[in-house]
């Protein structure tokens, strides 16, 4: 019987960091909502309730604001790049 050692692909060993995903500095919620039970509303509520201190951008072309936060009409209107996008 022969035992063969498998090496992980180089892409897994080059120091790729998950920091931006696990500790984001900014989040965008595409399809943000204040409708109870909606995913966008739940994500926004959880971020606020858990003290997220980064930038939160809301995308909803039909609303000027949600919960006192301004809404952008599309992702093209984002001022900067974001670490995490939630598609709600």
C-alpha positions as CSV (number, residue, x, y, z in Angstrom):
1,X,0.0,0.0,0.0
2,X,1.2,3.5,-0.9
3,X,0.5,6.6,1.2
4,X,0.4,9.8,-0.7
5,X,0.6,13.3,0.9
6,X,-1.6,15.9,-0.5
7,X,-0.5,19.5,-0.5
8,X,-3.1,22.2,-0.3
9,X,-3.4,24.5,-3.4
10,X,-1.1,27.5,-3.3
11,X,-4.1,29.8,-3.1
12,X,-4.9,28.5,0.4
13,X,-1.4,29.0,1.7
14,X,-0.5,32.5,0.4
15,X,-1.7,34.4,3.4
16,X,-5.2,35.2,2.2
17,X,-7.0,36.9,5.1
18,X,-10.6,36.6,6.0
19,X,-10.3,39.7,8.3
20,X,-12.5,41.9,6.0
21,X,-15.2,39.3,6.1
22,X,-15.1,38.4,9.8
23,X,-14.3,41.9,11.1
24,X,-15.7,44.3,8.5
25,X,-15.1,48.0,8.7
26,X,-18.0,48.7,6.3
27,X,-21.2,46.9,5.3
28,X,-23.7,47.6,2.5
29,X,-27.3,46.2,2.7
30,X,-28.6,46.0,-0.9
31,X,-32.4,45.9,-0.6
32,X,-32.5,47.6,2.8
33,X,-35.9,47.8,4.4
34,X,-37.7,48.7,7.6
35,X,-40.5,46.1,7.0
36,X,-40.6,43.8,10.1
37,X,-39.3,40.3,9.2
38,X,-37.5,41.4,6.1
39,X,-33.9,40.3,5.9
40,X,-32.6,43.8,5.2
41,X,-34.4,45.1,8.3
42,X,-33.1,42.3,10.5
43,X,-29.5,42.8,9.4
44,X,-29.7,46.6,10.0
45,X,-31.3,46.0,13.4
46,X,-28.7,43.4,14.4
47,X,-25.8,45.7,13.4
48,X,-27.2,48.5,15.5
49,X,-28.1,46.3,18.4
50,X,-24.7,44.7,18.6
51,X,-22.8,48.0,18.4
52,X,-21.3,47.8,14.9
53,X,-19.1,50.9,14.7
54,X,-18.2,50.8,11.0
55,X,-19.9,52.4,8.1
56,X,-23.3,51.1,7.1
57,X,-24.6,51.9,3.6
58,X,-28.2,51.2,2.6
59,X,-29.3,50.6,-1.0
60,X,-33.0,51.2,-1.7
61,X,-33.9,53.2,-4.8
62,X,-37.5,53.7,-3.6
63,X,-36.6,55.2,-0.2
64,X,-34.7,58.4,0.8
65,X,-33.9,57.0,4.2
66,X,-34.6,54.1,6.6
67,X,-34.4,54.5,10.3
68,X,-32.7,57.9,10.0
69,X,-30.0,56.5,7.7
70,X,-29.8,57.8,4.1
71,X,-30.5,55.3,1.3
72,X,-28.5,55.3,-1.9
73,X,-30.3,54.5,-5.2
74,X,-27.8,51.9,-6.3
75,X,-24.4,50.3,-5.6
76,X,-22.9,52.7,-8.2
77,X,-23.6,55.5,-5.7
78,X,-21.4,54.0,-2.9
79,X,-18.8,56.5,-1.9
80,X,-16.1,53.9,-1.2
81,X,-15.5,50.1,-1.4
82,X,-17.1,48.0,1.3
83,X,-15.9,44.9,3.1
84,X,-19.3,43.1,3.3
85,X,-22.4,43.2,1.1
86,X,-25.7,41.7,2.2
87,X,-28.2,41.0,-0.6
88,X,-31.6,41.2,1.1
